[in-house]
Structures are given as C-alpha cells and as structure tokens.
C-alpha cells in the first residue's frame, strides 16, 4: 500500500493507491464530507494528477465517517456572502464533475450513509456505484429554500424525469431499492461487505486493457449526446481505431489460443 505524499489522516482528501486502484476518501467526517471550496480544489488537483498516472487503472471515491457526502458546505457559503464567491464555488464544482467524466480511468462510487444534493451529484457523476443497503439518496435543497439546480444536471441524466422532478420538488429521499430502480447505483450490499464488493469490481476492471477502457469510456459519454445516426457514425470510427490497437490483436489472439491476454497498451 502506498499513500500519496501529501495525504495524511488530517488531510481533507486521502489518497491510497493499491493494486492499480486509487482509493480517494473525502475526509471531513464532522461535516458529512461537505464539499468546501478547498475540498473541491483538492479533488480537482488529484483527478488531474491521476489522469496522467499510468499506474492507476481505476478510481474509487468514498467518504469518511457517517456518510458519503452531504453536498456543498452551507456554513462556508453563509460565511462568504458574495456573488463572485458563489460563482467561483459552483464553477469549480462543475469543472470537477466534468473532469470525472473525462477521466481516462473509470470512477466507482463507494457509498454509505447519505449522498445528498451536490453529494448525490458527485455520486451520479461516477461511472459506477455500489452502496451499502442502508444508504439514502436525495436532492433536498428545496427544503431549505435552495433548489438543487447544479446537482440535477448529473442526477437527471441517471434518473427518470418524473422521479427526478419528484425528488427535486419534494426533497424526499430514495432508499437503495429506489436508487437501484432509477439507475443511480449498480447494486447494494450489506455494510460489512461494501469495501470488498467495490474492490472486487475494481479488480475486474484493472484486469482489462487500460487503452481499451480509456477509449471506451470516452466513446460512451460522447455518443450519449448525439443523434442516433451520428452516434453510429462516431462509434464506427472508434471501433475502426480500436481494431488497430496492439491490445486488440493480443486480445483476439489470446481468445483464439485459449489463454489469458497480456495487455501492453496504455
């Protein structure tokens, strides 16, 4: 196990790299890991570094303490009442969310406790997610007079429209059954099995070609926003490019030879 040099138990973001997986822990447990501007900045800098780190094949995002993430730091927002400050926070948070989507490595959300408001936005932005069976999910901003406008960008791309509007307008929470039905998480497991389940999923992805995973993740998100014919034209070009990858040749040869592939691409 190796820790990034700048991370300690007192840091607001802890990075722990093992076996090709970067485990990132939001470490503000007394504030339910609320996204302060400093934490958003730390996440942005870490994701930027990971994007260039060939040793990292998968990223896991989790929270310390009683929950995953409760959203923006409202105490910090109240203490800095100015339009420039609010614009800075929301712009930085939006940039960080987009960075996750553009990251070459898949990101897995490891969720316990609550994921609410911008915390649910963070979870919804992850490529995959596993939660413990008692986790809860919501966009409760309307309850305190603050509509979850930026969180709904990511969440509404996962949740059915009418259910999304219900969550936004009532502030009511989803349990893991509802989160599964709406596609917010891949599965729910008992709390004592959560880390093992996430590690198992991460290991499966680590065993694949990093070059293929990278091009596939990029193509997945790009084609979603395209009209049908454009999406097929784009993905046909991606498939053609992929066919010339060294790892594609290795994978097909290994399949025919009935042996495990040895990936070389980055």
N, C-alpha and C positions, 0 to 999 in steps of 0.2 A: 504494500500500500504506500502511495506517495501523495503528499499534500503539496498543493501549490505553495510557493514560498511565502506569499503574503497572507495566507489564511491561518487563523488561529481560532480557538474556541470563542474568543471575544469579537471576532470579525462578524459583520452582519451577513456576509456570504461566505460559506465554507465550501472549498473545492477539494474533493477526494477522488483521485484517479486510481482505478484498479481494473486490470484486465481489459483495457480498451474502452472503459466506461468512465466518463466524468460525472461523478455524483455531486450535484450542486445543492446545498442546503441553505434555504432562507433562514437566517439566524437572528430573528428579532422575536423570540417567543413571547416576551411580555406584551408585545403589541400585535399578537397573532400574525407576525411576519408582514405587517402592513408595508406597502410599497412607498417608502420615503424616497425623496429625490436621490439621496445617497445610495440607497439600495438599488434603485433603477439604474443609476450610473455604474454601480459595481457589476450588475448583471450585464449591462451593455459591454463593458470592458472585457468581462470574462467570455461572453459569447464571441466577441471579436477575436480574442486570442484563440479560442477553441476552433474557430473557423479555419485557422492557419495551422492547427496542430494535427499532424498526420497520425499521431499515436492515439487520438480519440476517435472512436468509431460510433459511439452512442453517448447521448447526454441524458442524465436523469435529474429531474427537478423536484425537490421535496421541501417540506417546511419543518422547522424545529418546534418543539413544544406541543401545544394542544391542537394545532390546526395547520393547514397548508398555507393559506393566505386570505386575509380579510379584506383586501382591496387597498385603496390609497390611504395614506396616513392622514386622517382627518384632523388630528391635533396639529400636525405640521401645516396643513392647509389653512386652518384658522389663524395660526400664528403668523402667517405670511399673506395677508390680505392685499394682494395687488394683481392686476390683470397680467402684467408681464410674468410674474411668478407662476400663476396658474397656467399660462400658455407654455411656459418652459417645462413644467411638470408633465402636462398632457402630451406635448410634442416629444419629450424624451421617452415617455412610456410607450407611445405609439411607435416610435422608431425601434425600441427594444423588441416589441411584439413582432414587427416586420422582420427584424433580424433573426428571430427564432424560425420563422417560416423559410427564410432564405438560407439558413444554416445548412451546410453540406450534410451534417450528421442528423439523424433522427433524434427527436427530443421526446422523452417519456415523462409524463406527469405521474408522480407517486403521491397519492392524496389520502390524507387522514383529516378528521375533524371537519373543518369547513373550507370551502372555496367560494368566496362571495365577491360580488362587484368586480373590481379590477383583478382580484384573485381568481375569479372564475374566468375572466378574460385571459389570464395567464395560462390557466389550465386548458381552455378551449384552443389556445394557440399551439399547445404541444401537439405533436403528431400522433401520439398515442397516450393512453392514460389508464392506470389501474388504481382503484380506490379501495379503502377498507369498507366493510359492509355498513359501518355506522356514519360514513361521511355524508355531508349535506352540501347542497349547491344552490346558489341563488344570486339574483340581481336586486337586492333590497333597497337600493338608493332612494326609490320613491317614498319609502317610509320616513326618510329624514329630509325630504324636500330636494333631493338631488338625483335626477333621473340618470340611470346608468347608460349614458349615450355612447361613450367610447367602449365600455365593456361589451355592449351589444354587437359591436362590429364583428368581433371574433365569435361570440356565442351564437349569434343569429346565423352564422354560417355552419353551425352544427345542429341547432335545434329547429324543429318545425315552427313555422311562422306564428301560428295561433298560440302554441305553447310559449313561444318566446314573448309574445305580447302579454300573455297572462302573467308570466314571471316578472316582466318589466312593470306592469301596471298594478300588480297586487303586492309585489315584494315577497311572495310566498316561496318557500324553499322546496327543492327537489330532494328526495332520498336517492339512494343508489339505484333502486329499481327504476325510478323515473329517469335518472341520468343515463342508465343503460338504454332505455327505450328511446331516448332522444339523441343518442349517439355521442354524449359528452365523454363517456368512458368506455373502454373496451371490455372491462369486467370488474367485478367486485369480489374481494376475498376477505376472509377473517383477518382482523388486525394483526395477529401474530404471524401471518403468512405474507403480509404485504411486501416487505423488502425482498423476500425470497422470490415472490412472483414477478416483481419488477426485474430483479437480477436475471431470472430465467429468460424473460422476454428480451432483455438487453443482450444476453449472451447469444441468443438465436440470431439477432441482427448483426452482432460482431462477427459471426461466422460467415457472413456474406461478403461479397466483393465491395469494398468501400467505393470504388469508382462507379459501380453499377447502382449502389444505393444513392449516391450523390445525384447522378443524372436522373434517376427515377423519382426522387423526392422533388427535384426541381420541375420535372415534367408534370407531375401530379398536380401541383398548385397552379402552374401556368395554364394547363388545359381546362381547369375548372371554370375559368373566367371567359373561355372562348365559345363562340357559337359552334355547333356540332361539326359542321364541315371543316371549319378552321382547326378545331381540336384534332380531328383525324389527320389533317394535313401536317400539323405540327408534330403529333406523336409518331406519324410515319417517318418523318425526318429524324426524330430522336431514335427510333428503332434502327434505322439505317446506320446512324452514327454508332450506336451501341454494338451493332453487329461487327464492327471493325475493332472493338476493344480487345486487347490481349486476354482479358479475363473472360470474354465471351467465347473465344476459341478454346481457352482452357476448360471452361465450364462444360461446353459441348463435348469436348474430347473426354473429359472425366466421366460424363454421363454415359457415353458410348463404351468406355473402358471399364465402367462399373467400379470407379474409385473416387475417393474424396478429391475435390478440386484444390489446387494450390494457387491462391489469388496473388497477383503481382501488382495489380493496378492500384492507384491512389486516388 
